[in-house]
Amino acid sequence: MGTFSTEKSRKMYERSLKFIPGGASSASRTPLEGYKPYPIFIEKAEGSKLYDIDGNVFIDYLLALGPTLVGNANPKVINFVSEEIKKGVTYGLPYELQISVAEKLIKNVPCFEKVSFMNSGSEVVQIAMRLARAYTKKDVIIKFEGAYHGWMDSVAHTVHPSLGVDADKKIRDKMPIGSGIPENSYKDIMVLQWNDIQGIEEAIKRDRDRIAAVIVDPCMCNSGIIPPEEGYLEKIRELTAENDIVFIFDEVITGFRFDLHSAQGHFGIMPDLTTLAKAVGGGFPVAAYGGKAEIMDLLADGTVFRAGTVNANRVAMGAAYATLEILEEGNGRIYDQINRVGKKLTQGMEEIIARENIQAILTGFGTMFQIHFTPLTRIRNYPEFCRSDKDKFMDFRNRMLTKGIFIRPSHFGELYLSAAHTDEDIDKTLEAFEDTIKEMKKEH
Ligand SMILES: Cc1ncc(COP(=O)(O)O)c(C=O)c1O
């Protein structure tokens, strides 16, 4: 890459600010996320690359915040959707393709007996919670400190509370993610500490008659990936089954990231309900929720209300169908490639970390992982995650950017791999990583 300049992006950001609050339509694309002093503006994304309007080309580990598992602008998906939309985008009536997508999902996602569609992860989390409450005739939902389940009022709190100096195991008071979220809207959410078996045992013992559901992101992907400790998800499954509580897997990020059977297949846990978005649509606006027929059928007779003018439109279903076709090919052969390059990258990084003797660890799995600059050797919960050095992460991230490697500017997130990432991409990334770590060692 030549001289790194983002001058055109700067100008476009200034123009954008005049018309769009913050210059973009999600906080995660603005300086609030860490894009300081402004985000780069994108010309196009193709395969494993991101092209900005200044002519910079990056190896893309943002991958649209997760969705483009089959590569950016995958031609098979684009062509399929382009043909489909010639038939009209949405009708306010059902059509066959949605059944085909449902069949594919039910074949692959272990807990799916019935499935339905919406457009974003935030929406499907809401309907899953509504179903759980209707099914159990109880109100309280357990979520975990550090977990993000979308931006809606009912769950957008205690996501990343500031811990101050005492990063102990205490759960912070419920804190909304921003202003304008009334306390009443999340009064029936109980917040617990991730990976704390005793905590959930006590809560369920005490409040089993009030608890409708436990919702987990099985790898707590929005706090830099905190995998479940051995036996933890199994214990939640056991406790929820014994106490008439619905177990919801929010697989908006993990869905189809491990393999065709998602995190529930990987960990061997059968939840009652599951939410999917991101990777299932390859970057198009698609979300799905499903699970036990007995629960999902509450939608059929109107006991539980759901709607949405553009739900299951042809763009969404076309994208999901084509993406699933790619993922299913050769019984999920594509995952061998993604996991192989992912492993090559993470192993390479770990070798460099050891060789350079720096305080850092990786958490996650082949196709998604995060680097933590931390004195800890493992991270089990949000307070432990908070011991990671955020400033060091940002310094690392910004140095990688100037070397053509695009990583989300937030240690809350992760790096994503796609089927389009090549050995050459990984070699370049490892070279940039080694140089960056050496520079940081010299300067810190
Ligand atoms: C685990 C999880 N659930 C729900 C959501 C909300 O999804 P969306 O942004 O599509 O509304 C996200 C978004 O990042 C997520 O990571």
The ligand as an ORCA input file, in Angstrom:
! r2SCAN-3c Opt
* xyz 0 1
  C     -25.606    -11.619     20.158
  C     -26.377    -10.548     19.439
  N     -27.711    -10.521     19.527
  C     -28.452     -9.601     18.898
  C     -27.859     -8.629     18.125
  C     -28.688     -7.612     17.405
  O     -28.652     -7.878     16.022
  P     -28.943     -6.716     14.968
  O     -27.782     -5.798     14.981
  O     -29.089     -7.457     13.665
  O     -30.211     -6.061     15.367
  C     -26.473     -8.621     17.996
  C     -25.803     -7.606     17.175
  O     -24.609     -7.488     17.097
  C     -25.712     -9.600     18.673
  O     -24.373     -9.611     18.599
*
